[in-house]
Amino acid sequence: MTPTLITFPTGASIQASGCTIIVTVTSSTPGAVLNTTSSLQTGFGVAPPATAPLTVTTVLPALAKTIAPATIVSGGSAVLTITIGNINATPLPLTAPFTDAMVAAVRSWTFTPALDAPVPAAGAQPDPTEQRPMASTVLVLGVFRPPSLFPVTLGEPAKAVATPSGAAPALASALEMPAYPVNALSDGVVLLELDVAAHGGVEGIGVVRSSSPFDKAAIGAASALGFAPGKVHGRPAAARVYVVAAFRQPIT
């Protein structure tokens, strides 16, 4: 709360009917505050200090989720929308990670397994006939654009919340939020497959699931990414990375 001093100087007079002082008080800091005056010293005596308590509370954030359309045919697409509201005057810091069903959805994906052969003796080449399916780690990035034309500046920037696995590429550059296409009139979700070379650069991008006109914006953001390559048998190796880019129609 910003302190404000109200002063009647010595020699000032209080009119015979008294007076009322009204001040608007604001605060963005939750808690209890006790406002106390000084004593009122006059030629007729001293009035003791007056106090008034003020309790500042916060309004709980709002959380809502919708899926549209609610019914789709096999192989069709639906848009999942999560809306987080905050009508407080200041940003609300998260005290724990916020997650939704994206992790569960990714776990339902099915991949063609990678093949690997036993490490050959020094100087020898791997034997292709010895290749067998192997367990592997896949990096999936989620980019969720807010429903606004301009970047959001409130809150903390995106950051890693866990240590990446050395077996898969790790994001090594800032992820720029893709722009909302000027000719778009709805929401959209694009799924991209990135070919990441052993040096960490993106060498190719394929659209696994298209959502015109958002493909170009999603590809543009993904093409600027850089990665720390994953390792196979202790050596940097090429890999594939998947990017889920979701666009919300701006609210104007």
Secondary structure, DSSP 8 states (H G I E B T S, - for coil): ---------TT----TT-----------S-EEEEEE---EEETTEEE---EEEEEE-----EEEEEEESS---TT---EEEEEEE--SSS----SS----THHHHHHT-----EEE-----TT----GGG-EEE----EEEEEE--SSSS---SS------S---TTS-EE-S--------TT--S-EEEEEEEEE-TTS-EEEEEEEE--TTSHHHHHHHHHT--EE--EETTEE--EEEEEEEEE-----
